[in-house]
Amino acid sequence: MSEDHPRDRFDLVPDAAAEAAFLDAWERGRLHHAWLLCGVEGVGKATFAYRAARRLLGAAADPARGPLGARRDDSVSRLISAQAHPDLLVLERLVEGGKTKKSISVDQSRELPEFFSKSPSQAQHRVAIIDAADDLNVNAANALLKVLEEPPERGVLFLVTHAPGRLLATIRSRCRRLSFPIWTPDRLEALVRNRTGVEREDAEHAAAMAGGSPGAALALASGGTFEMDQLARRWVEGDIDRAEALAVADKFRGAEGQERFEVLMDRLISAVKMRALGGGSGGHRWADLWERLQPLPERTAGLNLDRGDVLAGALADIRRVQVQQGGMG
């Protein structure tokens, strides 16, 4: 995967088996009205949804790009990339004032019935993508359920979900499920090396830390994220330099600083988690610390806390666990 939005990805095939299953249902006239796309975050579910949408909306096939491959220069593909296709509706968390909303609202979900009540204007189908269904608030989920209970004629709905068990059972039961398996470390390493050109050792590390997610592996291999991951692991292993931490925190100002803070906290929490999962006599202390650190990024944003102070507090907690284990251990 790349840093592009899923609507702009043409050459990645998230899972050939899933694409073949979808094509088979379509070609046999058994195209389900709702598809639940399940798998870990970053495994390619949204990419699949856009690949399927292009073909359903009439983009010319390009078998060289996989079972659901489409030509990038096709007019349908260009309209979708420009977010201008009249027969495609996408629901995702809105960005307002530079901040991404925490959920997909009921007002957004209420666009679905009106959208599907109209006949396709340029294609044989109307397609909606919800990325991700996990982000629907309670009222939005109920609004979606009403659409699923009365399947729209010539309408196809793709629901991306990282945690299907958290969705309403009534939503799950009305969808056909497609599961996207995690990638093997070898496949992730090859992807990272081909897309980023990093050294083999760095690609192996990114693949090992990604949890089977190609999106996570590529993010880890990107310059800033990879550096943050190395820094976080070094701090958790015991080498916390106060001056270095202050210098890092000094770069937390502004929107770019917020992103830097969130990436660092994500890698720091991940490094603590790895210590917790490593077991040993102090494993429970790291597990307790992991639980305490997890809500910090969201709480920092919600309460507008000072990012430098939050980092300093997290590092103090890490140092406390290190001391409890007998120094650097």
C-alpha positions in Angstrom: 0.0 0.0 0.0 1.1 3.6 -0.4 0.3 6.8 1.4 -2.4 7.5 -1.2 -6.1 7.4 -0.3 -7.6 4.0 -1.1 -9.6 5.5 -4.0 -6.3 6.3 -5.7 -4.8 2.8 -5.4 -4.9 0.8 -8.6 -2.0 -1.7 -8.4 -2.4 -3.3 -5.0 -4.5 -6.5 -4.8 -5.4 -6.8 -1.1 -6.6 -10.4 -1.4 -7.1 -12.2 -4.7 -9.4 -14.8 -3.2 -11.8 -12.1 -1.9 -11.8 -10.4 -5.3 -12.4 -13.8 -7.1 -15.3 -14.5 -4.7 -16.9 -11.1 -5.4 -16.5 -11.5 -9.1 -18.0 -15.0 -9.1 -21.1 -13.7 -7.2 -21.5 -10.8 -9.6 -21.0 -12.9 -12.8 -23.5 -15.5 -11.6 -26.2 -12.9 -10.9 -25.9 -13.4 -7.1 -24.5 -10.1 -6.2 -25.4 -9.4 -2.5 -26.6 -5.9 -1.7 -24.3 -5.5 1.4 -20.7 -6.7 1.9 -19.0 -6.7 5.3 -15.2 -6.4 4.7 -13.4 -7.8 7.7 -9.8 -7.7 8.8 -7.1 -5.8 10.7 -6.7 -2.1 10.0 -4.5 -1.4 7.1 -4.9 -4.8 5.4 -6.6 -3.3 2.3 -10.4 -3.5 2.9 -11.1 0.0 1.8 -8.8 -0.5 -1.2 -10.9 -3.5 -2.2 -14.1 -1.5 -1.8 -12.9 1.1 -4.2 -11.6 -1.5 -6.7 -15.0 -3.2 -6.6 -16.8 0.2 -6.9 -14.9 1.1 -10.1 -15.9 -2.1 -11.8 -19.5 -1.9 -10.7 -19.7 1.6 -11.9 -18.5 0.6 -15.3 -14.7 1.2 -15.4 -12.9 -0.8 -18.0 -11.3 -4.0 -16.6 -7.5 -4.3 -16.5 -6.6 -7.9 -15.7 -3.0 -7.0 -15.3 -4.0 -5.2 -12.1 -5.7 -8.2 -10.6 -9.2 -9.7 -10.7 -10.9 -6.4 -9.9 -8.3 -4.3 -11.7 -9.5 -1.2 -13.6 -7.8 1.2 -16.0 -6.5 4.3 -14.2 -7.2 6.5 -17.3 -10.9 5.4 -17.5 -13.4 8.2 -17.1 -15.1 6.3 -14.3 -11.8 5.9 -12.5 -11.0 9.5 -12.9 -14.4 10.6 -11.5 -14.0 8.4 -8.5 -10.5 9.7 -7.8 -11.9 13.2 -8.1 -14.8 12.3 -5.6 -17.2 13.4 -8.3 -19.0 10.2 -9.4 -22.8 10.7 -9.0 -23.4 7.0 -8.3 -20.9 6.7 -5.5 -21.5 7.8 -1.9 -18.7 7.5 0.7 -19.4 7.9 4.4 -16.3 8.5 6.6 -15.4 10.5 9.6 -15.5 14.2 8.7 -12.6 16.6 9.3 -13.5 20.0 10.8 -11.0 22.6 11.9 -8.1 20.3 11.1 -9.5 17.6 13.5 -11.1 14.3 12.5 -14.4 13.6 14.1 -14.6 10.7 16.5 -17.6 9.0 14.7 -19.8 9.0 11.6 -22.9 10.9 12.5 -26.6 10.0 12.1 -26.9 12.9 9.7 -24.3 11.3 7.4 -26.1 7.9 7.6 -29.4 9.5 6.7 -27.9 10.3 3.3 -28.1 6.6 2.4 -31.9 6.2 2.0 -32.1 9.3 -0.3 -29.0 8.2 -2.3 -30.4 4.7 -2.9 -33.9 5.9 -3.6 -32.6 7.3 -6.9 -31.9 5.4 -10.0 -28.3 5.1 -11.2 -27.4 8.1 -13.4 -24.4 6.8 -15.3 -24.0 3.1 -14.3 -26.0 -0.1 -13.7 -25.6 0.3 -9.9 -25.4 2.8 -7.1 -22.6 2.1 -4.7 -22.0 3.3 -1.1 -18.8 2.7 1.0 -18.7 3.1 4.8 -15.2 3.5 6.0 -15.3 2.3 8.7 -18.6 0.9 10.0 -16.9 0.8 13.4 -17.0 4.6 13.4 -20.8 4.8 13.2 -22.4 6.2 16.4 -25.4 4.4 17.8 -28.0 6.4 15.9 -26.0 6.2 12.7 -25.9 2.4 13.0 -29.7 2.3 13.4 -30.1 4.5 10.4 -27.9 2.1 8.4 -29.9 -0.9 9.6 -33.1 0.6 8.1 -31.4 0.6 4.7 -30.2 -3.0 5.1 -33.7 -4.1 6.1 -35.1 -2.9 2.7 -32.3 -3.6 0.2 -32.1 -1.0 -2.5 -32.7 -2.1 -6.1 -29.4 -2.0 -8.0 -27.7 -0.7 -4.9 -24.5 -2.2 -3.4 -23.1 -1.3 0.0 -19.6 -2.0 1.3 -19.0 -1.8 5.0 -15.3 -1.7 6.1 -14.8 -3.1 9.6 -11.7 -3.7 11.7 -13.8 -5.2 14.6 -17.0 -6.9 13.2 -17.9 -8.2 16.7 -18.6 -4.6 17.8 -21.3 -4.1 15.1 -24.9 -4.7 15.7 -25.7 -8.4 15.2 -28.7 -7.3 13.0 -26.2 -5.5 10.7 -23.8 -8.4 10.5 -26.6 -10.9 9.7 -27.8 -8.8 6.7 -24.3 -8.7 5.0 -22.2 -11.1 3.2 -18.8 -11.3 4.8 -15.5 -11.2 3.1 -12.4 -11.7 5.3 -9.0 -10.3 4.5 -6.2 -12.3 6.1 -3.1 -10.8 7.6 0.0 -10.8 5.4 2.9 -13.0 6.1 6.2 -11.4 7.3 7.9 -12.3 4.0 5.2 -10.7 1.9 5.2 -7.6 4.1 9.0 -7.4 3.9 8.9 -7.6 0.1 6.2 -5.0 -0.1 8.1 -2.6 2.1 11.4 -3.0 0.1 9.6 -2.6 -3.2 7.6 0.5 -2.2 10.1 2.3 0.0 13.6 1.0 -0.9 14.7 0.7 2.7 17.4 -1.7 3.7 16.5 -5.3 4.3 17.0 -5.1 8.1 14.7 -2.1 8.3 12.1 -3.8 6.1 12.3 -7.0 8.3 11.7 -4.8 11.4 8.8 -3.0 9.9 7.3 -6.3 8.8 7.7 -7.9 12.3 6.1 -4.9 14.1 3.2 -4.5 11.7 0.9 -7.3 13.0 0.2 -8.6 9.5 -1.0 -5.2 8.2 0.6 -3.9 5.0 -0.6 -0.4 5.8 1.1 -0.5 9.2 4.3 -1.9 7.7 4.6 0.9 5.2 3.9 3.5 7.8 6.6 2.0 10.0 9.1 2.0 7.2 8.5 5.7 6.4 11.2 7.9 7.6 9.6 9.8 10.5 7.5 6.9 11.8 10.5 4.5 11.7 12.7 6.9 13.6 9.9 7.4 16.2 9.6 3.6 16.6 13.3 3.2 17.1 13.3 6.1 19.7 10.3 4.6 21.5 11.9 1.1 21.7 15.1 2.6 23.0 13.3 4.6 25.8 11.3 1.5 26.8 14.5 -0.6 27.0 15.9 1.9 29.5 17.8 4.6 27.7 15.8 7.7 28.5 17.7 10.9 28.0 15.8 13.9 29.6 17.5 16.4 27.2 16.6 14.3 24.2 13.0 14.0 25.4 12.7 17.7 25.9 14.0 18.3 22.4 11.5 15.9 20.9 8.6 17.5 22.9 9.7 21.0 21.6 8.5 19.8 18.1 4.9 19.1 19.2 3.6 22.5 18.3 0.9 23.0 15.6 -0.9 20.5 13.4 2.3 18.9 12.3 3.4 18.6 15.9 0.2 17.0 16.9 0.7 14.3 14.2 4.3 13.8 15.4 3.0 13.5 19.0 0.4 10.9 18.0 2.9 8.8 16.0 5.4 8.8 18.9 2.7 7.9 21.5 1.5 5.1 19.2 5.0 3.7 18.9 5.6 4.2 22.6 2.4 2.3 23.6 3.3 -0.4 21.1 6.8 -0.8 22.6 5.3 -1.1 26.1 2.8 -3.7 24.8 5.7 -5.7 23.4 7.4 -5.7 26.8 4.1 -6.8 28.4 3.6 -9.6 26.0 7.2 -10.7 26.5 6.2 -12.0 29.9 8.8 -12.5 32.6 8.6 -11.6 36.3 7.8 -7.9 35.5 5.3 -8.6 32.7 2.3 -7.6 34.8 3.8 -4.2 35.5 4.3 -3.5 31.8 0.7 -4.7 31.1 -0.7 -2.3 33.8 1.3 0.5 32.2 0.1 -0.4 28.7 -3.5 -0.1 30.0 -2.8 3.3 31.5 -1.1 4.7 28.4 -3.6 3.6 25.8 -6.2 6.3 26.4 -3.6 9.1 26.7 -3.6 10.3 23.0 -7.4 10.6 22.8 -7.5 12.3 26.2 -4.8 14.7 25.3 -6.7 15.8 22.2 -10.1 15.9 23.9 -8.9 18.0 26.9 -6.3 20.0 24.9 -3.6 18.9 27.3 0.0 20.0 26.9 1.7 17.3 24.7 5.1 17.8 26.2 3.7 17.3 29.7 1.9 14.1 28.6 5.1 12.7 27.1 7.0 13.6 30.2 4.4 11.8 32.4 4.5 8.7 30.2 8.3 8.5 30.4 8.2 9.0 34.1 5.8 6.0 34.4 8.1 3.9 32.1 11.1 4.8 34.2 9.2 3.8 37.4 8.5 0.4 35.9 12.1 0.0 34.9 13.3 0.8 38.5 10.7 -1.6 39.9 12.3 -4.3 37.8 15.8 -3.5 39.1 17.2 -0.8 36.9 17.2 -1.3 33.2 15.5 -4.6 33.0 
